[in-house]
Amino acid sequence: MLELIGLSFLNFHPEEKRDNEILLEEIEIGLGLLSECRGKGLGSLFEKESSEYLLNLYPQFNEVVARIDEDNISSISSIKKAGFDKIKDTEYHYKRK
């Protein structure tokens, strides 16, 4: 039997110019777990495994991006456990190994 534990998303952002800055194309992931499923390591497992899968599927990319609000301490902990590094403010990157 399948059980819903949360939701995830995947966005592809093409290269674009915004506010006189060129933003490179990127893959962005996000995750939201139901409260009863948090604290079990599922988030960091999903973030790491899905990032590895996406980088293998799309070899033209070298990293996956996650954006997390600064006050979301548990998500920040999870994303760091998955191997993401903080790049700036609310942005974390998982780089190809």
N, C-alpha and C positions, 0 to 999 in steps of 0.2 A: 504494500500500500504506500502510495506517495503522500508526503505530508508537506504542506507549505511551511517554510521556515523564515521567509522574507522575500525581498525583491532585489533585483540587481539591474543595472543598466550599462549599456555600452554605447558610447558616442564616438563618431568619427568627425573630427573638425578639419575641413580642408584649409589649406593655406589661405590667409586673408589679411587684408590691411585694415587696421582699426586704430583710430587716433594717431595716424602717422607712424604706426609701428607695424612691422610685418610679423604676423603670428604664423609659425610653421604648422603644417598639418600634424595632427596628433590623434591618438586613441585615448579616450577617457573612460574610466570605469567608476561605478558607484555601487554601494550596497546598503541595504537596510534590513536588519534582522528583527524578527518579533522578539519582544522582551524576554520571553521564556527560553529563547535560543541564544541569548547573549552570554558571554563569559565562558564559552566552551571551546574557543579556538576556531570556530567555524568561519568567522570573518577573515581572519588572517590566512587561513587555508584557502578559502575561495579567492582572495585577492592575489595571493602568490601563484596558485595554479592557473587561474584565468589569465593572468599577465604573461606567464610563460607560454601558455597555449596561443594567445594572440600574437606574441612576438615570433613564435614559430610559424604561425599561419600567414603572417604579414611581414616578411623579411625586410621590407623597405623601412620599417620602423625600428628604432633602437630603444624606445622607452614607452611606458604606459603612464598616464597621468591620473592622479586622484586629487580632488579638491575637497578639503574638509574644513569646516568652521573651526576657528581657534578654540572655542569653548567646548568642543566635542572631544573630550580627553580620551574616552574609551576607543573612539574610532581612530584617533591619532596613534594610540598605543598599538592597536590592531594593525594599522597600515605599516608602522615601523617594524613590527614583528614579522610582517610579510616581506620585508626587505626594501621598502620604499624609503627614499631619503627626502628630507624637507628641502625644497628649492627656494621657495619664498612664501611669506605670509601663510596662505592656506593651500599651497600647492606642493604635492609630493610626487616623486618620479620613481618608477621601477625601471632600472636599466637592464638591457640585454646582458647576460652573463657570458 
